[in-house]
Amino acid sequence: MPFSLLPKQMTKALTDITPELLKCRNIRLLMLDFDNTIVPYTTDVPTEAMERWLKTMNAQEDIQVCVVSNSHNDRVPAFCEKYGLDCITHAKKPFSRGIRQCLEKYNIPASQAALVGDQIYTDTLGANCMGVTSILVEAIHNHTFWLKARHVLELPFIFLARNRRLSQ
């Protein structure tokens, strides 16, 4: 698959993504990054809007949802169990391991899958290299030095992809 740091689609928040939008794009598997996509690094408590979104997505019979995280701690599995989500940790994004494992688990081709995350160098690159639709969201919490520095490095790619805003 092609090496590309440009997301296929961009949107402000994960909660902007609707079941209808996914269905019209023939997306049957939605892979989600965890930290700064679902919740900030500093907490395991989602906003009320995120809780509603997770419940809505879990209610979809024709869309599978799985968290694919590089995390090595127990936060992700505990959160996913609480909200009825499957998860794959130690994903090693941008490498193919976690994404491939998720595709195989659900037996869904890459062309019918999307990965949503806040980082170009892990989430977007990993998805693009696997032939999965990459959807870049703004980081929920971008207030540490390292997150701001990473964002500055990602700005050229965000600028180049500025016309790829997600729309119904």
Secondary structure, DSSP 8 states (H G I E B T S, - for coil): -----S-SEEES-GGG--HHHHHHTT--EEEE--BTTTB-TT-S---HHHHHHHHHHHT-TT-EEEEE----SSHHHHHHHHHT-EEE-S--TTSSHHHHHHHHHHT--GGGEEEEES-IIIIIHHHHHHT-EEEEE--S---SHHHHHHHHHHHHHHHHTTT-B---
